[in-house]
Amino acid sequence: MEKIDVRGMSCPQPVLMTKNAIEKHPEGIDILVDNNTAKNNITRFLKNSGYKLEFKNEEEDTLIVVRK
C-alpha cells in the first residue's frame, strides 16, 4: 500500500499530496500526519470523495488508513 508522509507540512500541501496519491492509488493509501489541521482537512477531503478512514495513533503522529 502506498504511504505518504505529510508531517511538518502546512495546508494546503498535505491535502494536495493526498489528492495526487489517491489519484495514482484509488484503492487506498496510508497517510502519516502530525497535526490536527492537516488531519481534519485530509479527513474532510477523503470523506467527501467517498473513502473510508481508520485512524491509528503512532506515538505523537496519526496514521490515516484510507480505503475505498
C-alpha positions in Angstrom: 0.0 0.0 0.0 1.3 3.5 -0.8 2.2 5.5 2.2 2.7 9.3 2.2 4.3 11.4 4.9 2.9 14.9 5.3 4.4 15.6 8.7 5.7 19.1 9.1 3.8 20.5 6.1 1.2 23.3 6.3 -2.1 23.3 4.4 -2.9 23.1 1.6 0.1 20.9 0.8 -1.0 17.8 2.8 -4.4 17.8 1.0 -2.7 18.3 -2.4 -0.3 15.5 -1.8 -3.2 13.3 -0.6 -5.2 14.1 -3.8 -2.2 13.3 -6.0 -1.5 10.0 -4.2 -5.2 8.9 -4.3 -5.4 9.6 -8.0 -2.5 7.2 -8.5 -3.7 4.6 -6.0 -7.6 4.8 -6.0 -7.8 1.6 -3.9 -6.4 3.4 -0.9 -3.3 4.9 0.7 -1.8 5.4 4.2 -1.1 8.9 5.3 1.2 9.9 8.2 0.2 13.3 9.8 1.5 15.2 12.8 -1.1 18.0 13.3 -4.9 18.3 13.7 -5.3 20.9 11.0 -3.9 18.6 8.3 -5.7 15.6 9.8 -9.1 17.4 9.7 -8.6 18.8 6.2 -7.5 15.5 4.8 -10.3 13.7 6.5 -12.9 16.1 5.1 -11.5 15.8 1.6 -11.4 12.0 1.7 -14.9 11.6 3.2 -16.3 13.9 0.6 -14.6 11.7 -2.0 -16.3 8.5 -0.7 -13.4 6.9 1.2 -13.5 5.0 4.5 -11.0 6.1 7.1 -9.3 4.4 10.0 -7.1 6.4 12.4 -4.1 4.8 14.3 -2.0 6.6 16.8 1.7 6.2 16.3 3.4 7.9 19.2 2.8 11.7 18.6 1.6 11.2 15.0 -1.5 9.7 13.4 -1.7 7.2 10.6 -4.8 7.6 8.4 -5.6 4.4 6.7 -7.7 5.2 3.6 -9.7 2.5 1.7 -12.4 2.7 -1.0 
